[in-house]
Amino acid sequence: MSIEFSEASGTLLAPEAVIEGLLGGDDPAPTLAAAGAIVDGAPHPRLEPALLAVEHARCRLRLERGARTGAVWASPAVSAILVPQEGRLRLSSFPTLFLPDALARVNGLEPRPRIEPARAISIAPGDLATAIATRSVAGSGLDPDDRELLQETLDALREHWRVEARWTPSAE
């Protein structure tokens, strides 16, 4: 798998083993140098903030969305984010001030679509659980109008996401 580095944004897109080695303090792989992420044996100046955020994080966040996981390391000035992309991991940094926006973007947060006209549907709890799990109204026992409305609702559902934050309180 290829390694890509954007000098403009300081974003590194690389296989998991390469990212883990870089974050674990291993010697940078020659492939990182070939991609421009390592210059004269040191991280590129645009990649360095992400590495410093990982090293000096005051808060660590674990991201979960569907079956995918990621991480954020938040320091006072700069944060780093690591998320899966195209079978690789993307490491980038941003000002910590924008952490809420970054979390909203990576989790696809936006207003829920409103289905008009709003109507109540009566469905047994077990049938509803099955419909949500399968994203299908098959076997729900609803009349055709309610089946159609329930299917619209199921189609509008989004992936479950979760952010877990951990930090060690200061001694002060």
PANUMAR-650871 format. One record per atom (N, C-alpha, C): atom name; x, y, z. Coordinates in steps of 0.02 Angstrom, whole numbers, plus 50000, padded with zeros to 5 digits. Example, Ala and Ser with C-alpha at 12.3 -4.5 7.8 and 13.67 -1.06 7.14 Angstrom:
2
+------+-------+-------+-------+
! lopa !     u !     v !     w !
+------+-------+-------+-------+
!    N ! 50660 ! 49716 ! 50390 !
!   CA ! 50615 ! 49775 ! 50390 !
!    C ! 50660 ! 49835 ! 50390 !
!    N ! 50642 ! 49888 ! 50354 !
!   CA ! 50684 ! 49947 ! 50357 !
!    C ! 50645 ! 50002 ! 50394 !
+------+-------+-------+-------+
END
This chain:
172
+------+-------+-------+-------+
! lopa !     u !     v !     w !
+------+-------+-------+-------+
!    N ! 50042 ! 49941 ! 50000 !
!   CA ! 50000 ! 50000 ! 50000 !
!    C ! 50044 ! 50062 ! 50000 !
!    N ! 50023 ! 50112 ! 49964 !
!   CA ! 50063 ! 50172 ! 49956 !
!    C ! 50057 ! 50218 ! 50017 !
!    N ! 50106 ! 50262 ! 50021 !
!   CA ! 50107 ! 50314 ! 50073 !
!    C ! 50102 ! 50381 ! 50037 !
!    N ! 50057 ! 50423 ! 50063 !
!   CA ! 50049 ! 50490 ! 50035 !
!    C ! 50058 ! 50541 ! 50090 !
!    N ! 50093 ! 50595 ! 50074 !
!   CA ! 50102 ! 50650 ! 50122 !
!    C ! 50087 ! 50715 ! 50086 !
!    N ! 50045 ! 50757 ! 50116 !
!   CA ! 50029 ! 50823 ! 50089 !
!    C ! 50069 ! 50875 ! 50126 !
!    N ! 50116 ! 50907 ! 50092 !
!   CA ! 50154 ! 50961 ! 50123 !
!    C ! 50109 ! 51019 ! 50142 !
!    N ! 50058 ! 51032 ! 50101 !
!   CA ! 50014 ! 51089 ! 50113 !
!    C ! 49976 ! 51083 ! 50179 !
!    N ! 49951 ! 51022 ! 50194 !
!   CA ! 49911 ! 51013 ! 50254 !
!    C ! 49947 ! 50976 ! 50310 !
!    N ! 50003 ! 50944 ! 50294 !
!   CA ! 50039 ! 50903 ! 50344 !
!    C ! 50004 ! 50838 ! 50358 !
!    N ! 49962 ! 50815 ! 50313 !
!   CA ! 49923 ! 50754 ! 50322 !
!    C ! 49961 ! 50694 ! 50293 !
!    N ! 49965 ! 50641 ! 50333 !
!   CA ! 49999 ! 50580 ! 50313 !
!    C ! 49947 ! 50525 ! 50305 !
!    N ! 49947 ! 50491 ! 50248 !
!   CA ! 49903 ! 50435 ! 50235 !
!    C ! 49947 ! 50374 ! 50223 !
!    N ! 49945 ! 50325 ! 50268 !
!   CA ! 49992 ! 50269 ! 50265 !
!    C ! 49961 ! 50206 ! 50295 !
!    N ! 49991 ! 50148 ! 50279 !
!   CA ! 49968 ! 50086 ! 50310 !
!    C ! 49974 ! 50089 ! 50387 !
!    N ! 49933 ! 50051 ! 50420 !
!   CA ! 49931 ! 50051 ! 50493 !
!    C ! 50000 ! 50038 ! 50524 !
!    N ! 50037 ! 49990 ! 50499 !
!   CA ! 50103 ! 49974 ! 50528 !
!    C ! 50151 ! 50033 ! 50524 !
!    N ! 50148 ! 50070 ! 50470 !
!   CA ! 50193 ! 50129 ! 50463 !
!    C ! 50174 ! 50182 ! 50514 !
!    N ! 50109 ! 50196 ! 50521 !
!   CA ! 50086 ! 50247 ! 50569 !
!    C ! 50103 ! 50225 ! 50640 !
!    N ! 50090 ! 50162 ! 50657 !
!   CA ! 50105 ! 50138 ! 50724 !
!    C ! 50179 ! 50143 ! 50739 !
!    N ! 50222 ! 50127 ! 50691 !
!   CA ! 50294 ! 50134 ! 50700 !
!    C ! 50314 ! 50206 ! 50711 !
!    N ! 50286 ! 50251 ! 50672 !
!   CA ! 50302 ! 50322 ! 50679 !
!    C ! 50280 ! 50349 ! 50747 !
!    N ! 50220 ! 50332 ! 50768 !
!   CA ! 50194 ! 50356 ! 50832 !
!    C ! 50228 ! 50320 ! 50891 !
!    N ! 50253 ! 50260 ! 50879 !
!   CA ! 50286 ! 50222 ! 50932 !
!    C ! 50359 ! 50240 ! 50941 !
!    N ! 50384 ! 50286 ! 50900 !
!   CA ! 50453 ! 50308 ! 50908 !
!    C ! 50503 ! 50268 ! 50868 !
!    N ! 50480 ! 50222 ! 50825 !
!   CA ! 50527 ! 50184 ! 50783 !
!    C ! 50561 ! 50232 ! 50734 !
!    N ! 50618 ! 50209 ! 50708 !
!   CA ! 50650 ! 50249 ! 50656 !
!    C ! 50603 ! 50254 ! 50597 !
!    N ! 50596 ! 50314 ! 50570 !
!   CA ! 50551 ! 50323 ! 50514 !
!    C ! 50571 ! 50278 ! 50455 !
!    N ! 50523 ! 50247 ! 50426 !
!   CA ! 50535 ! 50203 ! 50369 !
!    C ! 50560 ! 50244 ! 50310 !
!    N ! 50604 ! 50214 ! 50269 !
!   CA ! 50627 ! 50249 ! 50209 !
!    C ! 50569 ! 50269 ! 50164 !
!    N ! 50515 ! 50232 ! 50166 !
!   CA ! 50457 ! 50249 ! 50125 !
!    C ! 50427 ! 50315 ! 50146 !
!    N ! 50432 ! 50333 ! 50211 !
!   CA ! 50408 ! 50398 ! 50234 !
!    C ! 50451 ! 50454 ! 50205 !
!    N ! 50515 ! 50442 ! 50201 !
!   CA ! 50560 ! 50492 ! 50171 !
!    C ! 50545 ! 50499 ! 50097 !
!    N ! 50533 ! 50444 ! 50064 !
!   CA ! 50517 ! 50446 ! 49992 !
!    C ! 50452 ! 50484 ! 49979 !
!    N ! 50406 ! 50481 ! 50027 !
!   CA ! 50342 ! 50517 ! 50019 !
!    C ! 50348 ! 50591 ! 50039 !
!    N ! 50406 ! 50610 ! 50068 !
!   CA ! 50416 ! 50679 ! 50088 !
!    C ! 50397 ! 50694 ! 50160 !
!    N ! 50376 ! 50643 ! 50198 !
!   CA ! 50356 ! 50653 ! 50267 !
!    C ! 50416 ! 50659 ! 50314 !
!    N ! 50473 ! 50634 ! 50293 !
!   CA ! 50535 ! 50638 ! 50331 !
!    C ! 50585 ! 50677 ! 50289 !
!    N ! 50614 ! 50728 ! 50319 !
!   CA ! 50664 ! 50769 ! 50285 !
!    C ! 50727 ! 50771 ! 50327 !
!    N ! 50782 ! 50748 ! 50298 !
!   CA ! 50847 ! 50746 ! 50334 !
!    C ! 50841 ! 50708 ! 50400 !
!    N ! 50804 ! 50652 ! 50399 !
!   CA ! 50798 ! 50609 ! 50458 !
!    C ! 50749 ! 50633 ! 50510 !
!    N ! 50716 ! 50690 ! 50500 !
!   CA ! 50668 ! 50717 ! 50549 !
!    C ! 50600 ! 50725 ! 50515 !
!    N ! 50547 ! 50725 ! 50556 !
!   CA ! 50481 ! 50735 ! 50526 !
!    C ! 50477 ! 50802 ! 50490 !
!    N ! 50441 ! 50803 ! 50435 !
!   CA ! 50429 ! 50865 ! 50398 !
!    C ! 50399 ! 50916 ! 50447 !
!    N ! 50417 ! 50980 ! 50440 !
!   CA ! 50390 ! 51031 ! 50486 !
!    C ! 50313 ! 51034 ! 50489 !
!    N ! 50279 ! 51014 ! 50435 !
!   CA ! 50206 ! 51014 ! 50436 !
!    C ! 50178 ! 50951 ! 50468 !
!    N ! 50218 ! 50898 ! 50475 !
!   CA ! 50196 ! 50837 ! 50509 !
!    C ! 50213 ! 50840 ! 50584 !
!    N ! 50262 ! 50878 ! 50601 !
!   CA ! 50286 ! 50881 ! 50671 !
!    C ! 50232 ! 50901 ! 50721 !
!    N ! 50186 ! 50949 ! 50707 !
!   CA ! 50134 ! 50965 ! 50757 !
!    C ! 50092 ! 50904 ! 50777 !
!    N ! 50076 ! 50861 ! 50729 !
!   CA ! 50036 ! 50801 ! 50745 !
!    C ! 50075 ! 50756 ! 50793 !
!    N ! 50139 ! 50747 ! 50779 !
!   CA ! 50180 ! 50704 ! 50821 !
!    C ! 50190 ! 50734 ! 50891 !
!    N ! 50197 ! 50799 ! 50895 !
!   CA ! 50203 ! 50832 ! 50960 !
!    C ! 50137 ! 50827 ! 50999 !
!    N ! 50081 ! 50833 ! 50965 !
!   CA ! 50016 ! 50826 ! 50999 !
!    C ! 50009 ! 50756 ! 51029 !
!    N ! 50031 ! 50705 ! 50992 !
!   CA ! 50028 ! 50636 ! 51017 !
!    C ! 50072 ! 50630 ! 51079 !
!    N ! 50132 ! 50657 ! 51074 !
!   CA ! 50181 ! 50650 ! 51129 !
!    C ! 50160 ! 50689 ! 51192 !
!    N ! 50129 ! 50747 ! 51183 !
!   CA ! 50114 ! 50791 ! 51240 !
!    C ! 50039 ! 50798 ! 51253 !
!    N ! 50000 ! 50749 ! 51234 !
!   CA ! 49927 ! 50754 ! 51241 !
!    C ! 49907 ! 50759 ! 51314 !
!    N ! 49861 ! 50804 ! 51327 !
!   CA ! 49831 ! 50808 ! 51393 !
!    C ! 49768 ! 50766 ! 51398 !
!    N ! 49738 ! 50754 ! 51339 !
!   CA ! 49677 ! 50714 ! 51336 !
!    C ! 49681 ! 50669 ! 51274 !
!    N ! 49661 ! 50606 ! 51283 !
!   CA ! 49660 ! 50558 ! 51228 !
!    C ! 49588 ! 50537 ! 51216 !
!    N ! 49568 ! 50536 ! 51153 !
!   CA ! 49500 ! 50518 ! 51136 !
!    C ! 49502 ! 50457 ! 51091 !
!    N ! 49456 ! 50411 ! 51104 !
!   CA ! 49447 ! 50353 ! 51061 !
!    C ! 49383 ! 50365 ! 51021 !
!    N ! 49387 ! 50359 ! 50956 !
!   CA ! 49330 ! 50370 ! 50912 !
!    C ! 49305 ! 50303 ! 50886 !
!    N ! 49240 ! 50294 ! 50886 !
!   CA ! 49210 ! 50234 ! 50858 !
!    C ! 49152 ! 50256 ! 50813 !
!    N ! 49151 ! 50230 ! 50753 !
!   CA ! 49095 ! 50243 ! 50708 !
!    C ! 49083 ! 50179 ! 50668 !
!    N ! 49026 ! 50148 ! 50681 !
!   CA ! 49014 ! 50082 ! 50652 !
!    C ! 49069 ! 50035 ! 50677 !
!    N ! 49102 ! 50001 ! 50632 !
!   CA ! 49156 ! 49955 ! 50650 !
!    C ! 49225 ! 49988 ! 50648 !
!    N ! 49228 ! 50052 ! 50629 !
!   CA ! 49292 ! 50086 ! 50622 !
!    C ! 49310 ! 50122 ! 50687 !
!    N ! 49375 ! 50126 ! 50700 !
!   CA ! 49399 ! 50162 ! 50759 !
!    C ! 49452 ! 50212 ! 50739 !
!    N ! 49460 ! 50263 ! 50781 !
!   CA ! 49511 ! 50314 ! 50770 !
!    C ! 49533 ! 50341 ! 50837 !
!    N ! 49574 ! 50392 ! 50835 !
!   CA ! 49600 ! 50422 ! 50896 !
!    C ! 49612 ! 50496 ! 50887 !
!    N ! 49609 ! 50532 ! 50942 !
!   CA ! 49627 ! 50603 ! 50944 !
!    C ! 49671 ! 50613 ! 51005 !
!    N ! 49724 ! 50652 ! 50996 !
!   CA ! 49767 ! 50673 ! 51051 !
!    C ! 49761 ! 50748 ! 51055 !
!    N ! 49736 ! 50773 ! 51112 !
!   CA ! 49726 ! 50845 ! 51119 !
!    C ! 49777 ! 50875 ! 51168 !
!    N ! 49814 ! 50923 ! 51143 !
!   CA ! 49860 ! 50961 ! 51186 !
!    C ! 49832 ! 51032 ! 51188 !
!    N ! 49859 ! 51076 ! 51229 !
!   CA ! 49830 ! 51143 ! 51234 !
!    C ! 49824 ! 51181 ! 51168 !
!    N ! 49873 ! 51177 ! 51125 !
!   CA ! 49872 ! 51217 ! 51064 !
!    C ! 49853 ! 51177 ! 51002 !
!    N ! 49878 ! 51116 ! 50996 !
!   CA ! 49868 ! 51077 ! 50935 !
!    C ! 49843 ! 51007 ! 50953 !
!    N ! 49799 ! 50981 ! 50912 !
!   CA ! 49775 ! 50912 ! 50920 !
!    C ! 49792 ! 50873 ! 50857 !
!    N ! 49796 ! 50807 ! 50866 !
!   CA ! 49808 ! 50762 ! 50809 !
!    C ! 49750 ! 50714 ! 50805 !
!    N ! 49732 ! 50695 ! 50745 !
!   CA ! 49678 ! 50648 ! 50734 !
!    C ! 49702 ! 50592 ! 50688 !
!    N ! 49683 ! 50531 ! 50705 !
!   CA ! 49701 ! 50472 ! 50666 !
!    C ! 49637 ! 50434 ! 50651 !
!    N ! 49620 ! 50430 ! 50586 !
!   CA ! 49559 ! 50397 ! 50565 !
!    C ! 49573 ! 50352 ! 50505 !
!    N ! 49533 ! 50299 ! 50497 !
!   CA ! 49542 ! 50256 ! 50439 !
!    C ! 49517 ! 50291 ! 50375 !
!    N ! 49553 ! 50277 ! 50321 !
!   CA ! 49533 ! 50305 ! 50256 !
!    C ! 49562 ! 50260 ! 50201 !
!    N ! 49519 ! 50234 ! 50159 !
!   CA ! 49540 ! 50195 ! 50101 !
!    C ! 49588 ! 50137 ! 50119 !
!    N ! 49574 ! 50102 ! 50174 !
!   CA ! 49615 ! 50046 ! 50195 !
!    C ! 49680 ! 50065 ! 50228 !
!    N ! 49691 ! 50129 ! 50239 !
!   CA ! 49750 ! 50154 ! 50273 !
!    C ! 49728 ! 50199 ! 50330 !
!    N ! 49776 ! 50230 ! 50364 !
!   CA ! 49761 ! 50277 ! 50417 !
!    C ! 49783 ! 50346 ! 50397 !
!    N ! 49741 ! 50396 ! 50414 !
!   CA ! 49757 ! 50466 ! 50400 !
!    C ! 49774 ! 50501 ! 50465 !
!    N ! 49834 ! 50529 ! 50469 !
!   CA ! 49857 ! 50567 ! 50527 !
!    C ! 49862 ! 50640 ! 50507 !
!    N ! 49829 ! 50684 ! 50544 !
!   CA ! 49833 ! 50755 ! 50530 !
!    C ! 49827 ! 50794 ! 50595 !
!    N ! 49842 ! 50858 ! 50592 !
!   CA ! 49838 ! 50900 ! 50652 !
!    C ! 49795 ! 50961 ! 50636 !
!    N ! 49772 ! 50993 ! 50690 !
!   CA ! 49731 ! 51053 ! 50684 !
!    C ! 49733 ! 51089 ! 50751 !
!    N ! 49717 ! 51154 ! 50752 !
!   CA ! 49715 ! 51190 ! 50816 !
!    C ! 49662 ! 51159 ! 50862 !
!    N ! 49678 ! 51149 ! 50925 !
!   CA ! 49632 ! 51118 ! 50972 !
!    C ! 49566 ! 51155 ! 50977 !
!    N ! 49567 ! 51219 ! 50964 !
!   CA ! 49506 ! 51259 ! 50964 !
!    C ! 49453 ! 51228 ! 50917 !
!    N ! 49475 ! 51193 ! 50865 !
!   CA ! 49429 ! 51165 ! 50816 !
!    C ! 49412 ! 51091 ! 50830 !
!    N ! 49427 ! 51066 ! 50890 !
!   CA ! 49413 ! 50997 ! 50907 !
!    C ! 49339 ! 50979 ! 50900 !
!    N ! 49293 ! 51019 ! 50927 !
!   CA ! 49222 ! 51002 ! 50918 !
!    C ! 49202 ! 50997 ! 50844 !
!    N ! 49226 ! 51042 ! 50803 !
!   CA ! 49211 ! 51040 ! 50732 !
!    C ! 49240 ! 50978 ! 50699 !
!    N ! 49301 ! 50960 ! 50718 !
!   CA ! 49333 ! 50900 ! 50689 !
!    C ! 49293 ! 50837 ! 50707 !
!    N ! 49270 ! 50833 ! 50769 !
!   CA ! 49230 ! 50775 ! 50791 !
!    C ! 49163 ! 50773 ! 50754 !
!    N ! 49132 ! 50830 ! 50744 !
!   CA ! 49069 ! 50832 ! 50707 !
!    C ! 49080 ! 50810 ! 50635 !
!    N ! 49133 ! 50832 ! 50604 !
!   CA ! 49146 ! 50814 ! 50534 !
!    C ! 49161 ! 50739 ! 50526 !
!    N ! 49205 ! 50713 ! 50569 !
!   CA ! 49225 ! 50643 ! 50562 !
!    C ! 49167 ! 50596 ! 50577 !
!    N ! 49119 ! 50619 ! 50618 !
!   CA ! 49062 ! 50577 ! 50633 !
!    C ! 49000 ! 50593 ! 50591 !
!    N ! 49008 ! 50639 ! 50544 !
!   CA ! 48953 ! 50654 ! 50498 !
!    C ! 48892 ! 50684 ! 50532 !
!    N ! 48903 ! 50725 ! 50583 !
!   CA ! 48846 ! 50754 ! 50619 !
!    C ! 48814 ! 50809 ! 50577 !
!    N ! 48749 ! 50806 ! 50573 !
!   CA ! 48711 ! 50858 ! 50539 !
!    C ! 48639 ! 50851 ! 50562 !
!    N ! 48596 ! 50899 ! 50547 !
!   CA ! 48527 ! 50893 ! 50569 !
!    C ! 48494 ! 50830 ! 50541 !
!    N ! 48452 ! 50800 ! 50581 !
!   CA ! 48416 ! 50741 ! 50558 !
!    C ! 48364 ! 50761 ! 50505 !
!    N ! 48356 ! 50721 ! 50455 !
!   CA ! 48304 ! 50737 ! 50405 !
!    C ! 48235 ! 50731 ! 50437 !
!    N ! 48191 ! 50774 ! 50418 !
!   CA ! 48122 ! 50772 ! 50444 !
!    C ! 48078 ! 50740 ! 50392 !
!    N ! 48040 ! 50692 ! 50413 !
!   CA ! 47995 ! 50657 ! 50368 !
!    C ! 47926 ! 50690 ! 50375 !
!    N ! 47900 ! 50715 ! 50321 !
!   CA ! 47835 ! 50748 ! 50321 !
!    C ! 47785 ! 50706 ! 50283 !
!    N ! 47725 ! 50700 ! 50304 !
!   CA ! 47699 ! 50727 ! 50367 !
!    C ! 47719 ! 50681 ! 50424 !
!    N ! 47728 ! 50710 ! 50483 !
!   CA ! 47745 ! 50670 ! 50542 !
!    C ! 47683 ! 50629 ! 50561 !
!    N ! 47695 ! 50564 ! 50571 !
!   CA ! 47640 ! 50519 ! 50590 !
!    C ! 47666 ! 50469 ! 50641 !
!    N ! 47622 ! 50446 ! 50683 !
!   CA ! 47638 ! 50393 ! 50731 !
!    C ! 47628 ! 50326 ! 50698 !
!    N ! 47673 ! 50280 ! 50712 !
!   CA ! 47668 ! 50211 ! 50688 !
!    C ! 47665 ! 50167 ! 50750 !
!    N ! 47617 ! 50121 ! 50752 !
!   CA ! 47613 ! 50073 ! 50808 !
!    C ! 47645 ! 50008 ! 50784 !
!    N ! 47697 ! 49988 ! 50820 !
!   CA ! 47733 ! 49927 ! 50802 !
!    C ! 47758 ! 49895 ! 50867 !
!    N ! 47756 ! 49830 ! 50870 !
!   CA ! 47778 ! 49793 ! 50929 !
!    C ! 47853 ! 49805 ! 50940 !
!    N ! 47876 ! 49810 ! 51003 !
!   CA ! 47947 ! 49824 ! 51016 !
!    C ! 47994 ! 49775 ! 50982 !
!    N ! 47977 ! 49711 ! 50982 !
!   CA ! 48021 ! 49661 ! 50950 !
!    C ! 48025 ! 49672 ! 50875 !
!    N ! 47968 ! 49689 ! 50844 !
!   CA ! 47968 ! 49702 ! 50772 !
!    C ! 48009 ! 49765 ! 50756 !
!    N ! 48003 ! 49815 ! 50799 !
!   CA ! 48042 ! 49876 ! 50789 !
!    C ! 48117 ! 49862 ! 50795 !
!    N ! 48136 ! 49823 ! 50845 !
!   CA ! 48207 ! 49806 ! 50854 !
!    C ! 48233 ! 49768 ! 50793 !
!    N ! 48193 ! 49722 ! 50767 !
!   CA ! 48213 ! 49683 ! 50708 !
!    C ! 48219 ! 49729 ! 50647 !
!    N ! 48171 ! 49774 ! 50639 !
!   CA ! 48172 ! 49821 ! 50583 !
!    C ! 48235 ! 49865 ! 50585 !
!    N ! 48252 ! 49890 ! 50644 !
!   CA ! 48311 ! 49933 ! 50652 !
!    C ! 48375 ! 49893 ! 50638 !
!    N ! 48379 ! 49832 ! 50665 !
!   CA ! 48439 ! 49791 ! 50656 !
!    C ! 48449 ! 49771 ! 50584 !
!    N ! 48394 ! 49756 ! 50549 !
!   CA ! 48400 ! 49732 ! 50480 !
!    C ! 48391 ! 49788 ! 50429 !
!    N ! 48369 ! 49846 ! 50453 !
!   CA ! 48353 ! 49903 ! 50409 !
!    C ! 48301 ! 49884 ! 50357 !
!    N ! 48255 ! 49841 ! 50378 !
!   CA ! 48204 ! 49816 ! 50332 !
!    C ! 48137 ! 49811 ! 50369 !
!    N ! 48083 ! 49824 ! 50334 !
!   CA ! 48016 ! 49819 ! 50364 !
!    C ! 47985 ! 49750 ! 50352 !
!    N ! 48021 ! 49705 ! 50320 !
!   CA ! 47995 ! 49638 ! 50307 !
!    C ! 47974 ! 49605 ! 50372 !
!    N ! 47915 ! 49576 ! 50373 !
!   CA ! 47891 ! 49540 ! 50432 !
!    C ! 47867 ! 49585 ! 50488 !
!    N ! 47859 ! 49650 ! 50476 !
!   CA ! 47839 ! 49695 ! 50530 !
!    C ! 47765 ! 49693 ! 50544 !
!    N ! 47724 ! 49665 ! 50498 !
!   CA ! 47653 ! 49659 ! 50509 !
!    C ! 47616 ! 49726 ! 50504 !
!    N ! 47646 ! 49776 ! 50474 !
!   CA ! 47615 ! 49842 ! 50468 !
!    C ! 47574 ! 49846 ! 50404 !
!    N ! 47526 ! 49893 ! 50402 !
!   CA ! 47490 ! 49905 ! 50340 !
!    C ! 47538 ! 49940 ! 50291 !
!    N ! 47523 ! 49938 ! 50226 !
!   CA ! 47569 ! 49964 ! 50175 !
!    C ! 47591 ! 50037 ! 50186 !
!    N ! 47546 ! 50081 ! 50207 !
!   CA ! 47564 ! 50151 ! 50219 !
!    C ! 47615 ! 50157 ! 50275 !
!    N ! 47603 ! 50121 ! 50330 !
!   CA ! 47650 ! 50123 ! 50387 !
!    C ! 47716 ! 50089 ! 50369 !
!    N ! 47713 ! 50037 ! 50328 !
!   CA ! 47776 ! 50003 ! 50306 !
!    C ! 47819 ! 50053 ! 50267 !
!    N ! 47786 ! 50090 ! 50222 !
!   CA ! 47823 ! 50138 ! 50181 !
!    C ! 47855 ! 50193 ! 50225 !
!    N ! 47817 ! 50218 ! 50273 !
!   CA ! 47842 ! 50270 ! 50318 !
!    C ! 47899 ! 50243 ! 50362 !
!    N ! 47891 ! 50183 ! 50388 !
!   CA ! 47944 ! 50153 ! 50428 !
!    C ! 48007 ! 50142 ! 50386 !
!    N ! 48000 ! 50121 ! 50323 !
!   CA ! 48058 ! 50111 ! 50280 !
!    C ! 48094 ! 50177 ! 50267 !
!    N ! 48056 ! 50231 ! 50258 !
!   CA ! 48087 ! 50297 ! 50250 !
!    C ! 48128 ! 50315 ! 50312 !
!    N ! 48100 ! 50300 ! 50370 !
!   CA ! 48135 ! 50315 ! 50433 !
!    C ! 48198 ! 50272 ! 50439 !
!    N ! 48193 ! 50208 ! 50422 !
!   CA ! 48252 ! 50164 ! 50426 !
!    C ! 48306 ! 50186 ! 50377 !
!    N ! 48286 ! 50208 ! 50318 !
!   CA ! 48334 ! 50231 ! 50268 !
!    C ! 48371 ! 50294 ! 50291 !
!    N ! 48339 ! 50333 ! 50334 !
!   CA ! 48370 ! 50395 ! 50358 !
!    C ! 48416 ! 50385 ! 50418 !
!    N ! 48416 ! 50324 ! 50447 !
!   CA ! 48458 ! 50311 ! 50505 !
!    C ! 48532 ! 50316 ! 50486 !
!    N ! 48572 ! 50338 ! 50534 !
!   CA ! 48644 ! 50345 ! 50523 !
!    C ! 48681 ! 50294 ! 50565 !
!    N ! 48746 ! 50289 ! 50552 !
!   CA ! 48788 ! 50244 ! 50592 !
!    C ! 48792 ! 50268 ! 50664 !
!    N ! 48798 ! 50220 ! 50709 !
!   CA ! 48810 ! 50237 ! 50779 !
!    C ! 48882 ! 50261 ! 50786 !
!    N ! 48893 ! 50313 ! 50825 !
!   CA ! 48961 ! 50337 ! 50837 !
!    C ! 48969 ! 50350 ! 50912 !
!    N ! 49031 ! 50351 ! 50933 !
!   CA ! 49047 ! 50360 ! 51004 !
!    C ! 49116 ! 50392 ! 51010 !
!    N ! 49123 ! 50438 ! 51058 !
!   CA ! 49187 ! 50468 ! 51074 !
!    C ! 49198 ! 50459 ! 51148 !
!    N ! 49254 ! 50430 ! 51166 !
!   CA ! 49272 ! 50419 ! 51236 !
!    C ! 49335 ! 50459 ! 51251 !
!    N ! 49332 ! 50503 ! 51301 !
!   CA ! 49390 ! 50545 ! 51318 !
!    C ! 49419 ! 50523 ! 51385 !
!    N ! 49485 ! 50522 ! 51388 !
!   CA ! 49520 ! 50504 ! 51451 !
!    C ! 49579 ! 50552 ! 51460 !
!    N ! 49589 ! 50570 ! 51522 !
!   CA ! 49647 ! 50611 ! 51537 !
!    C ! 49666 ! 50600 ! 51610 !
!    N ! 49728 ! 50616 ! 51625 !
!   CA ! 49753 ! 50612 ! 51693 !
!    C ! 49751 ! 50682 ! 51722 !
!    N ! 49713 ! 50692 ! 51776 !
!   CA ! 49708 ! 50759 ! 51805 !
!    C ! 49776 ! 50784 ! 51828 !
!    N ! 49787 ! 50848 ! 51823 !
!   CA ! 49850 ! 50877 ! 51845 !
!    C ! 49853 ! 50876 ! 51922 !
!    N ! 49913 ! 50881 ! 51949 !
!   CA ! 49922 ! 50882 ! 52021 !
!    C ! 49907 ! 50949 ! 52052 !
!    N ! 49897 ! 50999 ! 52011 !
!   CA ! 49884 ! 51067 ! 52036 !
!    C ! 49816 ! 51077 ! 52063 !
+------+-------+-------+-------+
END
